[in-house]
């Protein structure tokens, strides 16, 4: 699961999502390890974004929060 579809609360259009392309995304596991990814593109018309992570995310990451830097 290297590719994930994410939603950002303040982003609700495709144009706003396109401004985030290229930014870094960090998921922190329960043990404190950080899995880093990059926003690749907008997904759909409601402001979702597609992020590609360096290594696969665990199943526990579905529905959890990530940091967009």
PyMOL commands that set and color helices and strands:
alter all, ss='L'
color gray80, all
select helices_A, chain A and resi 14-18+59-61
alter helices_A, ss='H'
color red, helices_A
select strands_A, chain A and resi 3-6+24-28+34-43+48-53+67-68
alter strands_A, ss='S'
color yellow, strands_A
deselect
rebuild
show_as cartoon
